[in-house]
């Protein structure tokens, strides 16, 4: 037997299956590992912010509003404070009816939504640039940028910004695929995501001019000539027709929702000075530093929120770095100017929409609240991706200068420089997140809310809750009737308590909500009647009418009115203060009755009492309810 015959024959191709099975799962696919590491890090950061946060302002208003309505077309499509957000309203309705005032459930919902939106952004980036390691850079920018923290950790903001961001990522991805494939199915999906955005937040309308410009950036073979642009539109007419049809339907529904009773648009045109200041602050104090890991510092925006407050030096350094990125990209990347213009179109549309909707009311400093620009991060990561990578199937993406630099600069130098830049950006981002967490965790009304809920549950059956404005500045007069105790506690009240709060018009043993969050008896402090004459019960009706004078006239306002009486039998009567009146019941014996009135006057008049009942009125007070100190 020859040596050749004695040697076993093996396949020319090596078998990697055993080697692959022995490789740790995390090392089998480095891109997948990088994706998971970035996603989990972002969720860990957001969780640590959310776990110490709580509901604020609009969160309570929206939950109370959800208790006022059935889940239906009218509730979902009514424009409220200028916003058309059926998805957000629907979520708040479900949260209110299934887990009212439950921060744990709200927090988990926001974290799950952030994970899902991040996956959509990853899909968008891989559709644009294919699945490659470099995609992790813009993905990390999206996941870890502080620009989205306030929008994603305040519930009332998250219910509009998270669906809007999902719609942008989904629409851009499918639109880009449609530009390459021409398949109508991809166009349908792009229109679907646009409609999803329309149901999220009216700001989605700026997607249309943005995607028109971005289409040119995503079509490298199309030059900026009228004929070629018209040809592109003709080839892709299906998606544009879908966008147009969806926009017309949206306009009809929006106008209908804004014309209904209780709808509020809150739109006003700001002055030129206000708008120019708003533009400057949006671009140079918020957007640019936020893109590079800022802001460096924050200042209070509400009792549990914050707005940008970076040192000027930090902003100046960010401007220089951002300008350098733009300039280098323009001299190294073909057609990157189109992408930057698309970003400017989106940013300009965003600033214009906010200028009409908020600046006239909140002032230019509203630009320092990063939540108003949270969605701009999606167009930003698309542009950053194009600065780093060629599009899928794009040929000759780099200019000669880029090729010369690539040949001249050692790869190790590039790798170290990129690594240091990414590490510095991550450190800035985490520093900024930590700074914001200090404000979001400092919610002064968290204990008040929890105590109120516990005290409400401990009330005995039939307890009478006197409706007053909230005793703490949790919402404030800006929220009008939603600042009342009856609306505030409605989500956590029993059906019987809600019914009593909605229908009761007079009280004999009322309780008020105190600043500590407990329900306590109270007295009325303000304008009082003089002491009755000696040996007299008080003021007795003549022909069914008695007038109890006040030592000082009460000016017109919303007051609590108390009348003390002694009666030998039950009777009804009507209490008058100025032009206001309220029918009440008087029980047999010594008692008191309380009503709420918006009026003023120098006397409290009681009439309409039964002539067969002997009753006298010993005193009356008009003023504010004050808790009775515990004995």
Buried (B, 14 or more C-beta within 10 A) or exposed (E): EEEEEEEEEEEEEEEEEEEEEEEEEEEEEEBEBBBEEBBEBBBEBBBBBBEBBBBBBBBBBBBBBBBEBEEEEEBBBBBBEBBBBBBBBBBBBBBBEEBBBBBEBBBBBBBEBBBEBBBBBBBBBBBBBBBBEBBBBBBBBBBBBBBBBBBBBBBBBBBBBBBBBBBBBBBBBBBBBBBBEEEEEBBBBBBBBBBBBBBBBBBBBBBBBBBBBBBBBBBBEBEEEEEBBEEBEEEBEBBBEBBEEBBEEBEEBBEBBBEEEEBEBBEEEBEEEBBEBBBEBBBBBBBBBBBBBBBBBBEEBBBBBBBBBBEEEBBEBBBEBBEEBEEBBBEBBBBBBBBBBBBBBBBBBBBEBBBBBBBBEBEBBBBBBBBBBBBBBBBBBBBBBBBBBBBBEBEEBEBEEBEEBEEEEEEEEEEEEEEEEBEEBBEBBBBBBEBBBEBBBBBEBBEBBBBBBEBBEEBEEEBBBBBBBBBBEBBEEEBEEBBBBBBBBBBBBEEEBBEBBEEBEBBEEBBBBBEBBBBBEBBBBBBBBEEBEEEEBBBBBEEBBBBBEBEEEBEBEEBBBBBBBBBEEEBEBBBBBBEBBBEBEBBEEEBBBBBBBEBBBBBBBBBBBBEEBBBBBBBBBBBBBBBEEEE
